[in-house]
Amino acid sequence: MATAHAKHHDYHLVDPSPWPFVGSLSAFIMAFGAVGWMHHLYSAAPIVFGIGLVGVLYTMASWWGDVIKEAQYKGDHTRVVQLHHRYGMILFIASEVMFFVAWFWAFFNASLFPADAVQATRDAVFGCGAGTQMGACSVPGTWPPKGIEALDPWHLPLLNTLLLLTSGTTVTWAHHALLENDRQGLKYGLLLTILLGATFTAVQAYEYAHAEFAFSGNIYGATFFMATGFHGFHVLVGTIFLIVCLIRAYLGHFTPKQHLGFEFAAWYWHFVDVVWLFLFICIYIWGSHGAEAASHAVH
């Protein structure tokens, strides 16, 4: 029997796993609960959503735990398998780039053509942002719409930019420390990166809580919160990714020659950094200048 199952190739034939089925079932339950909750279809909808969410999180933890076991203890991740994992991660990040392209497209479509007929139609249908008088945002040719007070890019957004740029430096320090087999440098670098990422999330939450405009009711708020909010979600995911890497570092999992999990976390974190730079320049800085120009035009 052992001979029949002996592996004479460098590829990883994955063992049968319950997680695809459990994960898809949990996702369906979560979606069913979410739809019922949003549309108030039945009273137990929040509970159904919570059950589905717990199932999805449990599936994620268990499935990725199995991947760690395959890499760390079973030796299934040969050089060929690692190469294919790298291809997969590159394609995943490329898909994430296109995901953010969609939000940048929405923002520039609205901001570069504020006098377009479609913008007037939006104002007529949705009205103005929270805290503005009806009809105030329908001034043609201005961006942001009249009544929207854009955030100052040189305060909290600049602080978050410095936090993320510094975190890119610390995760690079951790990577180089690992290559030099400096275990303490790896742990310190990861810990600092996690703290910087968590601080970024806290600052962004504070910024959202004190924003002068809302998500609903105006295209500016919708594009702003969708673009920056999804980035904030990616920062949160990346922080969790790095926390797992820190735990694995304390368990002694990574070696200078085999540390694919950490390498992917570093790639993902650098991607998050680069996206934020584009958000900071385009939405915060360029957007604030647009607000100044609109203010001068009105006066």
GITADA-V37779 format. One record per pair of residues at least 12 apart in sequence whose C-alpha atoms are under 6 Angstrom apart, sorted by the first residue. I is the first residue (numbers start at 1). J is the second residue. If there is no record, write none. Layout:
BEGIN
i = [I & I]
j = [J & J]
END
This chain:
BEGIN
i = [11 & 12 & 19 & 23 & 23 & 26 & 26 & 26 & 29 & 30 & 30 & 30 & 33 & 33 & 33 & 34 & 103 & 107 & 111 & 114 & 114 & 115 & 115 & 123 & 126 & 128 & 128 & 129 & 129 & 130 & 132 & 142 & 143 & 143 & 144 & 150 & 153 & 153 & 160 & 163 & 164 & 167 & 167 & 170 & 170 & 171 & 171 & 173 & 174 & 174 & 174 & 178 & 179 & 181 & 194 & 245]
j = [81 & 76 & 59 & 56 & 59 & 52 & 55 & 56 & 52 & 49 & 52 & 53 & 45 & 48 & 49 & 49 & 227 & 223 & 143 & 141 & 142 & 140 & 141 & 138 & 217 & 217 & 218 & 217 & 218 & 214 & 147 & 294 & 290 & 291 & 291 & 288 & 284 & 285 & 200 & 196 & 273 & 193 & 196 & 189 & 193 & 189 & 193 & 189 & 186 & 189 & 190 & 256 & 256 & 256 & 239 & 262]
END
